[in-house]
Amino acid sequence: MRIVIIDDSGLRATVLEDGLREAGYDDIHIVPPRGGFVARLERMAPDVVLMDLGSPSRDTLEEMLSVSRALARPIAMFVDQSDESMIGAAIDAGVSAYVVDGLRKERVKPVLELAVRRFNAFARLQSELDDARTALSDRKIIDRAKSILMSQRGLTEPDAYALLRSSAMNQGKKIVDVAQALITASDLLGGGL
């Protein structure tokens, strides 16, 4: 597992690195947060990012949160102090673990594992949500195409669906693709519903 530590404080980065090495991780890279470091991180393709911000200013926090949005990887953020708005911003940006005043090497492995599990759980939920949205959108397209067939050809709903399904099978396409083509053709011919 490739782990990148974003930190500009050598001492604090050493605490994280020692904790990771003691936990059995050895592909560890420390990247200071300056000068094009987001692009550098993307090239490194880390599996996990640990951000050690100490006492971040609002600007520093915003910059780190842009890293979170750009990478789409598990991220654990360590800070010395926090407030509700900082926590909210971190969560909104997709930070998987937000640790306040807890930078000790013996805590690094459990925090890392938590960040990975939370990231994976969130990614799974996001995928399920995307699938549900796609299915709903597909259902609406198919329903509209059925409506056109029912209106234009005088078919019942089951017959309209059967016609869409058989057309899709004959063409080697998805039903939703045939339905979309029917809707487009109907709109072009001025008969859309």
N, C-alpha and C positions, 0 to 999 in steps of 0.2 A: 504494500500500500504506500503510495507516494503522498507524503504529508508536507504541506508548506506552512511555515510559520511566518506570519506578517508581523514584524516587530522592528522598531528602530532602537530598542534598548537591549544591548547585548546581555546584560544580567538577567533580565526577565526572559529573553529568548532562551538562555541557557537552562533556566528552570524547566521550561516546556520541553526543550530538547532532551534533557536528562530524564524527565518523566517518560517521554516516549521511548527512549533507548532502554530504560529499565523495563518497560512494558513489552519489549521485543521488536519495536519498529526501528528500521535502520535507513529507509529511504526518506530522509528528512532534509528539507531545504529551508533556509532562513532568507526572507526577502524583505529588505527595508521598504517602507511605503513612500517611495519617491520616484519621480521621473519615469513615467511609462511602465510602472510596475504591474498594472492590470494586464497589459498586453503580454508582458513577460510571464505572468501567472497563467494566462490562457495557453501560451506555448508550452509551459511546463506540464499542463494537464494533470493537476493534482487530484487525488481521490478525496482528500479532506484538506480543509484550510483551517488553521488556528490563528485567530487574530488576537494579539495582545495589545490592547490600547491603553492600559494604565488609566490615566485620567484624560480622556479625549475631549478635545474642544468640539463644538458643533460641526465645524468644517471637517475635522478629521473623521468624525463619526459619519458624516454624509459621504465622504470619499470611500470609507470602508464599506458602507452599505451599497455603494455602486459596484464594488467588487462582488458582493454577495449576489446582486442581481445579474451581473455579467457571467459569473462562473457556473451557476446552477450545480453546485456541489455542496456536500455537508460542510457547514461552517460553525465552529465554536468560537465565541467571542468572550474574551476575558477583559473585564474592566475593574478598576478599583472602586469607582463610585458611579451611581446611576440615578436616574429619575424616571418617572412614568413615561415621559415623551421619548426618552432614549430607548427604553425597553420596547415601546410600541413601534418605533421606527425600525429597530432591529428585527422584530418579529415580522413586520410588514415586508421587510427586505428579504426574508427567507432564512434568517439566521436560525440554525437548528438548536443551538445551546448558547445561553447567555449567562455567564457566570460573573457575579459581582463579588469582589474581595475574596476570591478563592483560588488564587494562583499558587498552588503547591504541587510539587511533582507527583505526589501520590494520588492526586485528583485528576491528573491529565488523562489517564487511560479510561476511567469511567465516563468522563465528560466526552471524550472522543467517541466512545461506543454509543453514548446517548445521542450525540449529534448525528452519527451515521444512521441509527435506527429511526430517529425522528425524521430525518431527511427522506429515508426510504418509505416510511409510512405516509408522509405528506405527498411524495411523488406518486405513490400508489393511489391515494385518494384523488389527486389531480388527474391521473390517467382515467380513473373511473368516472370522474365528472366530465372529462372531455368526451369519453365514450357515450355517456348518457346524453350530452348535448348533441352529439352527432346523430345518435339514434332518434332523438326528438326532431331534429331538423330533417332527417331522412323521412320520418313518418309524415311530417307536414307536406313534403314534396310529393310523396306517394299519394297522400289523401287528395291533394290538389289535382294530380293527374287522374286519379279515379273519378273525381268530380267532373273533369272535362270529358272523360269517356262516357260517363253516365249522362251528361247533358247532350253531347254531340251524337252519341251512338245509341242512346236509349237503353243502356245496360244497367243491370243491377250492380250494387257495390261488389258482391262476390265475383260477378262476371267481369267487371272492370279490373279487379285485382288479378283474376286468372289470366286475362288478356295481357296485362303488364308482365306478369310472371312468365308466361309462355314466350312473349317477345324477348324478354331478357335472356331466357334460356337459349332460344334460337340464335341470338346474337352473341352469346357468351359474355354478357354484361350483367352488372348488378341491376336489380329492379329500380333502385333510385336513379341510376344513370339513364335508363329508358324513360322513367317518369320525368326527369328533368328535360330530356330531349323533347318529349311530348308537350310539356309546358312551354318550352321555347318556341316550338313550331306553332303551337296554338296562339301564342302572343304575337308572332310574326304575321299570322294570317288574320289577326284581329278577332279571334274567337276566345281569347283567354278569360278565365273566371277569376 
